[in-house]
Amino acid sequence: MTALPPEVVPKVPDTVEILQVDDDPQFLEVSSELLERQHDSFDVRTFTDPQVALEQLNDDTDCILSDYEMPNMDGVELLEEVRSIYPDLPYILFTGKGNEEIASKAMSAGVTDYFQKRQGSSRYKILANRIENAVEQYNAQQALANSQQRLSLFFEQTPLGVIEWNKDFTVRRVNDAAVDILGYTEEELRGESWEKIVPESDRDDVQKVVSLILENRGGYQHTNQNLRSDGEEIICEWHNRVVTDDGEIIGVFSQFQDITDWKEDKRRLEALTDNIPGLVCQFYDRPGWPVELLRGSAEDVFGYTTEEILWKFSRLRTLIHPDDLSRVRKEVNEQLAKRGEYEVEYRIIHKDNDHRWIWDRGQYANIPAEEEPQILEGILMDITSRKQQERDLKETNTILSALLENLPVGILVENTEGEIINGNVAFCELHGVDVRLDEFIGVHREDVAEYLADKFTDPEAIRAENKELIQDKSTTKGDIVELTDGRMLERHYIPYEHPNGTANIWMLRDITEQINRQQELEEQNQQLEEFAHTVSHDLRNPLNVAEGRLEMVQQSDNAHIKEAKEAIDRSQNLIDDLLALAREKDTLQQTTTVSIENAAYESWQNVSTGSANLDVTSDRLIEANPQRLQQLFENLMRNATDHCGNSVTIQIGTTTDGFFISDDGPGVPPDQREKVFERGYTTSPEGTGYGLSIVQQIVNEHGWRISIEESKGGGARFLIRTNV
């Protein structure tokens, strides 16, 4: 269904569908979102494959935005393919690789515009303006085509030049349009014969027409050559009406139009009509809307050929979905009655039985005489894809809104003028104010700061910091501000580029509980540090004295002295282990590339190994803290000698995802393989129960994993996975 009222220029559609092609999906995601932010009517479809984009190209597309350098098909090659289908469709080359050669190739191929990628979202405002201008120009061409179509279809009813003749066919008067067409002034034409404006070659034919008119027997419409005042010959179409008085001819009125360029205009008009992104339809404003004329891609819209529609269906209503027909008829009639034009969306039944969405805009195309039906004409376009995108976009916006409102982080967004444009409820809740977020929208940040001033312990300092952050335009993370109620907020400032300059995003998170936990942990660490000092000072000194005195009597064979020496050694080991655990807060500070082989042999030198053997079969390099890795090796080596005796053989090697330390001792029973890492757990009377706990701690610091399995010799095999 279509209708175009006279002298009305079609408006630009509410939605501008942009097809963007770029082989970088991340750039596509960001750029399409930034582009859609520039204009509410923009609907950007993105493709990483030019061939897929070509397959999805349809009459709904208003503009193509393409990168240049892409695999398989570059932007100019894609342009050439598009031009073979849509010669006038706006096509903008949006590329980061720009040079005169590429620009020249693009211009030769018929590119609409050429725009280079650069940093900053402000570029997208310029790009959006160029897209909008290109689409408006393209739509203006379509409007011109509609206007020219009306001219060609109803030319006889809209003549421009008027000449009033005397009964002897001399000029009595002319209108301004006739003066413009012929180039003579009215004074120069008044009283002159028709021969003045007819060249010699056409005078015989025109004389016959004049004779018929004066006899009132015909000649009412004819076309002939005419002569302008500058000697130029033009072709005019004439419509003549005889004026009589009691049957006597007293004059003749002639309406005429210069149609010299009419044939060329008609050819261009048909070319434009055949290439519009849709279907031009002309039909009568009668029940059922009988179709009079179709031009364009009928098969693309309905699946039927133009001939099938004109002869098989004949009436447009037979193609409209029955559930929509009543609504469409009502909306069209109401809109036509109000303004002589209409715009409506509805479903049609496609030839393949699918339901397609159609955008239909039309108007009256004529002012009919009495008892003649009014003619409607307009454009139909398939908007099925756009409808689906609208549904998807609505769903996405709903999800994003829900996420924003349910985030435990307060968010406030400003524009370049410092006015609040968005945020969430959490922002108000974090500040403990009983206002709705929409009360902040449109308010300047200084006014918001003034309103919230009594919530902060030092509002002036915070204002000064905020001002400095905005001036520096530097992203910050983790600044802490204190509220008067004792709570602590972590402030994040994020500047972002807006078409009009730099805008701001503020994010706030309540970290009061986290800080309290940190303080508690620091207090506990302080207590452990004090404990470690006590152990080191109050226990180690007496043990050193005892050990020294025992050395003086070490030559004695007294078994009690030997046992005392062993007890002192165990006490020293216990002190070392307790100190290591007490200083657990000194976690991993720095890692570097470490050789497993070198670390193993260095550790071996620090362990009392007796006649034990070490076999290192790995020269692998790993990322670790050298001191902590050496401590890990020492504790595992000491664990092996304590439980297996001095004759044990210890092997160190690598696996696909880490390394291992194994021995040929009695091994660890399966039911004890997790318990051995618990603090204080030991099965050896000489052990402290803390050695493997320290190993577990070092593994955790590095983000590794440790487990125990049986070695090939039946002993224990400690497997450490570093790639987790």
Secondary structure, DSSP 8 states (H G I E B T S, - for coil): -----TT------S-EEEEEE-S-HHHHHHHHHHHHHH-TTEEEEEES-HHHHHHH--TT--EEEE-S--SSS-HHHHHHHHHHH-TTS-EEEEES---HHHHHHHHHTT-SEEEE--SSTTHHHHHHHHHHHHHHHHHHHHHHHHHHHHHHHSGGG---EEEEEETTSBEEEE-HHHHHHH---HHHHTT-BGGGGS-GGGHHHHHHHHHHHHTTSS-SEEEEEEE-TTS-EEEEEEEEEEEEETTEEEEEEEEEEE-TTHHHHHHHHHHHHHTSSSEEEEEESSTT-BEEEEEE-HHHHHSS-HHHIIIII-BGGGGB-HHHHHHHHHHHHHHHHHHSEEEEEEEEE-TTS-EEEEEEEEEE-----TT---EEEEEEEE-HHHHHHHHHHHHHHHHHHHHHHH-SSEEEEE-TTSBEEEE-HHHHHHHT----GGGTTT-BHHHHHHHHGGGBSSHHHHHHHHHHHHHHT--EEEEEEEBTTS-EEEEEEEEEEETTEEEEEEEEEE-HHHHHHHHHHHHHHHHHHHHHHHIIIIIHHHHHHHHHHHHHTTTS--HHHHHHHHHHHHHHHHHHHHHHHHTTTS-----EEEEHHHHHHHHHHTS--TT-EEEE----EEEE-HHHHHHHHHHHHHHHHHHH-TT-EEEEEEETTEEEEEESSS---GGGTTGGGSTT--SSTT--S-HHHHHHHHHHHHT-EEEEEE-TTSSEEEEEE---
